[in-house]
Amino acid sequence: MAPPFVPGLELAGAYYAEVVRPLLDEAFAGLPHAAALIDAGSEVLGFDTERSTDHDWGPRLQVFLADDAPSGLAAQVGAMLSGRLPAAFRGYPTAFAVTRRPGEPARPQVDVADVGRWLRGQLGFDPRLPVATADWLATPTQRLAEITGGAVFHDGTGDLSRARARLAWYPRDVWLYAMAGQWQRVAQEEAFPGRCAEAGDELGSALVTARLARDLVRLVLLMGRRYPPYSKWLGSAFARLPEAAALGPCLRAAVAATGWADREQNLSRAYRLVSAQHNELGITEPLDPSTRPYFNRPFQVLEAGRFAEALRAEITDSELRSRPPFGAVDGFVDSSDALGHTEFLRAAIAAAGPPANDR
């Protein structure tokens, strides 16, 4: 019989307090460390349910040692824990395999690492040091949500908390640039639902409408200073925003519509709501939230490029302002495999930098 479901963060906190911490205190008394659950997984963002327990889920956490810990100490601590952890905790096996490490046998999922090395492995940089603009842009919002989300159960050195505080939200100019990139994506396709349908392509019209809805959801999360998660949890994260009460029905109706007129009507309502949210931020001069015809064609658009241009005009960093209007890396890279490849993402941001004569 399966044990009663316990949210993963709650399970991890209890696992640390009742099992892992006592073992550390006994074998390595006074060891400076931090303990947390902050990597990939639905439980880290608080979206896990009983369904989540069928793979990559169970009692698990990370133990972080200080950067100046003796060489080999992380391996010693890990070996001690692996040898002494119980076979189960609250009815869940403590040793299990995870799909992101294919071929690895089932083992206790308490990972021990030096905090700096772990952060650099996850991000490609150490956020306790000054974070460059390219570092921000090359880091997927899913990864930022994972590292700033989850829970810290203990932080004896303060290093982990400092890193998380540095990553809590974008610097102002990076935020403006990321939002501008999302507005630019809307501008590129807002006339297409009607044009596809006019050309007899109802499926194409529906597909573009869904893309626009997704881009608006990501934009609203960014405006609300929330890192958008990847596609599986994007709607769930959006639903937690206060704006979802009014905007959600418009987007659902647009996606569910069977004709382009209904799609356009509901998208237009959504545009007005998102435009009003932009104006409420007070970052730019207020912009007209009404829709208007697309040239001489019978399609209503927002002309979302106005919002992208207004945001870019407020960016004070000359290097960032001269970049193409791509936004952060997951504004133009859409492959989950690619978004997990740190070196590729950093290379993509470098390649998408300002023209050579502007550097």
N, C-alpha and C positions, 0 to 999 in steps of 0.2 A: 504494500500500500504506500502510495506516495505521501511524503510528509506534507503538512499544511504549508501553503505558499507563504514565504516571507520575502518582502522586497529585498533585492540584492544588497543595497547599501545598508539596510538594517542588519542583514545577515553578516556582512563583512565587519561592521562595527562590533557586533557581539563576538565574532570569531577572534578579532584582535584582542578585545578586552578579556575574554574568558580563556583563550587558548594561547594565542601568539605572544601577547605581552608577558604572561607569567613564564613562559619558556625562555624568552629573552632575558628577563630579570634573573632567572635562575642560572642560566649558562653564561650570560654576558652582563653581569650586574653593572648598572650605571651606563650602559652603552648609549651614547647620543644617537638618536635616530628619529625618523618620522615614519608614520604609517598612514596609508591612504588607499582609496580605490578611485583612481582617476584616469584609467586608460580606456580602451575601446570596450563597448558593451552597452546594451540597452539599460542595464541597471544604473550605469554611471549617470545617465541623463534622467533617470527616474521614470523610464517608460517600460520597464519590465513587468510582465504578468506571468501567470502560471504557465502560459505557453512558452515563455522564454527558457524554462528550465530543461528543455529537451536537448540543448547543446550549449557549449561555451558558458556554462552558468553553474555556480556553486559557491561554496565558501572560498573566497579569494581576496587578495589585497597585495599591495606593494609595501616593502620595508625599505626605507632610504637611509643610507649611511652618509656621514659628512664626507666632503671631498678629501679631507685630510686623514681619513681612516686608514689604518695600516694596510699595505698591499696584501691582498688575499683574504682580508677580513670578510668581505661580502660573501665569498665562496664558503668560508667557514660557517658563517651564520646560516646561509642557505642549506648547507649540509646538515647542520644541527636540526633545523626545523624539519627538513625532509625526513629525518630519522625519527623524530619524536612527535610529529603531529598525529592526532588520532585518525583513524580510518574514516570516520564520519563525524559530522557536526550538525546537530539538530535534524538528523535524519538524512542529510545530504552527504554523499561521498566527498571527501576532501581531495582526492586524487582523480583527475579527469584530464582528457585531452582537449585541446582547443583548435578550431579549424584554421585559425590564422597562422598556426605553426604546424603545417602538415608533416606527417611522418614522425612527429614527436610522440613518445608513448605517454600514457596517462601518468600524471605526477601531481604532487601537491602544488597548488597554484598560489603560493606565497613567494613572490619574486623579490629578491634582495639585490640592490644595486646602489652604487654611489649616486647621489642625487644629480650631480652635474653631468655625469656620463649618461644617465637615463634621460635627462632633459634634452641633451644634444642629440641622442638617438631618436627621440620623438619629434623634435622640432628642427634639427639642423643648427640650432644655436642655443645659447644659455641665456634665458630671460632675466637672470639676476644681473647680467651685464647690460649696458645700453643696447636697446633693440633697434636695429636699422630698419628703415622703411622697407627695404627688400625682404627682410625677415618677416615682417607683418604680412606683406602681400603674398609671399610664397607659402604661407601656412593656411591650409584649408580651415574654414570655419568649424567644420566637424571636429577637427583636432583641437582647436582652441576651446570649443565647448566641452570636450572631454577633459582637458587638463584643468580648466577653471571650474568644471562641474564636479560631480562625484562628492566625496567627503574626505576630509582629513581627520583621522582619529587621534593623532598625536604628532606634535612637531617639536621635538626637544631642541633642535638647532635653529629653528625659524627659517631655514633656507627654503623649504618647500613653500611656506606661506608667502615669503617674499617673491618667489617666482610666480606664484599664482596671482598675487596682487599686481605684478607688472603686466600680466596678460589679461587682467579683468576686462578691459575694453580697449579698443583702438585709440591711438592718439587722434586728436581732432582732424587733422588733415587727412590721415589715412581713412578715417570714418567717412569724411566727405567724398573722397575718391571712390571708396567702395559703393556708397549709395549712388553716386553719379554713374558708375558702371552698370548698376541695376536699372536705373532709369533709361540708360542708353539701350539696353537689351529690349525694353518695352518699346522704345521709339522705333527700333528696327523692324518690328513685326506687328505693330498695332493695327495697321491697315489690311493685314492679310486674311483675317477670318472672313471678311466680306468678299474680298477679291477671290479667294479660293472657292467660296460658294457660288459666286457669280460665274466662275469658270466650270461649274458643275462638279466641283470636288468637295463634297460635304465632309468626307473623312479628313481631308487636309484642313478644312476650316475648323473642325473639332480639335485636331492635333495642335494647331497654332493657338487656339483658345486655351487649351490646357497648358501650353508652354507659357503663355502670358499670365495665367493664373499662378503658376509656379513662381515666375519672376516677381509678381506682385507680393506673394507671400514672403519670399526672401527679402524683398525691399522693406516690407513692414517690420519684419524681425530686426533688420539692421536699423531702421528708424527708432525702434524700441530698445536699441542697445542690447540685442540678444544675438548671439552667434547662431546663424541658421545651421541646423544639423543636416545630415544627408537625407536622401529622398524618403526613406522609410519613416522617419520621425519628423519630417518637415511640417506636415499637417498637424501633428500632435503638439509640436512646439508652438505653432501659430495659434492653436486653440486656447493656449494659456494666456494669450495677450488680451487686454481689454478691447482692442480694436476688432477682435474676431467676432464679437457679438453682432456687429452691423455689417462687417465686410464679408464674413464667412458665407452667409446666405447668398450674397451676390456672386461670389466665386463658384459656389456649388451649383447655382442655377445656370451660370454661364457654361460650366463644364458639362452639365447634364442636358443642356438645350439640344433640340433636334433640328434647329434651323438657325441660319446666321443672324436673322433679325433679333431673335431672343438672345443669342450670344452677345451681339453688339449692345443691346439694351442693358444687359447685366454687367458687361465689361465697363460700359460707360458709367454706371452707378459706382462700380468699384474704383474707377479712375478718380471720380469726384471725391470719394472717401479718402483715398490714399493721398490725393493732392491736398486735401484739407489737413491731413496729418503732417504732411511736409510743411505747410504754412505754419502750423502750430509750433513746430520746432524753432521757428524764428531765426534760422540760419541764413536764409536769403530773404530778399524782399518778397512779399506775398505774390504768388503767381496765380493767374486765372485758372480755376479748376474745371472750367466748362469744356465740353468737347466741341469739335468743329469739323466741317467737311475736310476730307483728304483731297486736296486740289479740287478738281471738278467731278470727282467720283462720289457716288452716293454712300460713302462710308464715314462714320463718325470716329474721330481719333482725338486723343488728348494733345498730340504733339509733345510727347514726353521728353523729347530732346531739349525742350526749354528748361526742364528741371535739371537735367544733366549739366547743361551749360551754366546754369546759375550756381550749382554746387561747385563746379570746377573753378568758377570765378572767385570763390571764397577761399580757395586753397592758397596758403601763404608759402608753402615749400615749393620753390621754383622747379626742382627736379621732378617732384611728384606732379606738379601742374603741367609739365611738358610731356608727361607720359601719354601714350594713346589711351583712349577712353575704355579700357578693358575692365577696369576694376580689379579686385583681388583675384587670386588664381582660380578659385572655383567659380568665378564669374565667366570664365571662358574655357576651363577644363572640366569635362563632365564625366570622365571615366573613373569609376571607383578604384580601379587598379592604379591608374595614373595618380590619383589623389593620395594614394598611399606610398608613393615613390618620392621621398623627400628630395633627392638629388635632381630628379627630373623637374620637380616643381620650381626649385631654385633656379635651374637653368632656364625654364620657361619665363620666369619673371625677369631674369637678366636679359633674355632675348627681346622681351616686350618693353624694355626700358626706353628712355627718350632717344631720339636720333643722336648719332655720334657727335654731331656738331653742337648739340645742346648739353653734352655731358661736361 
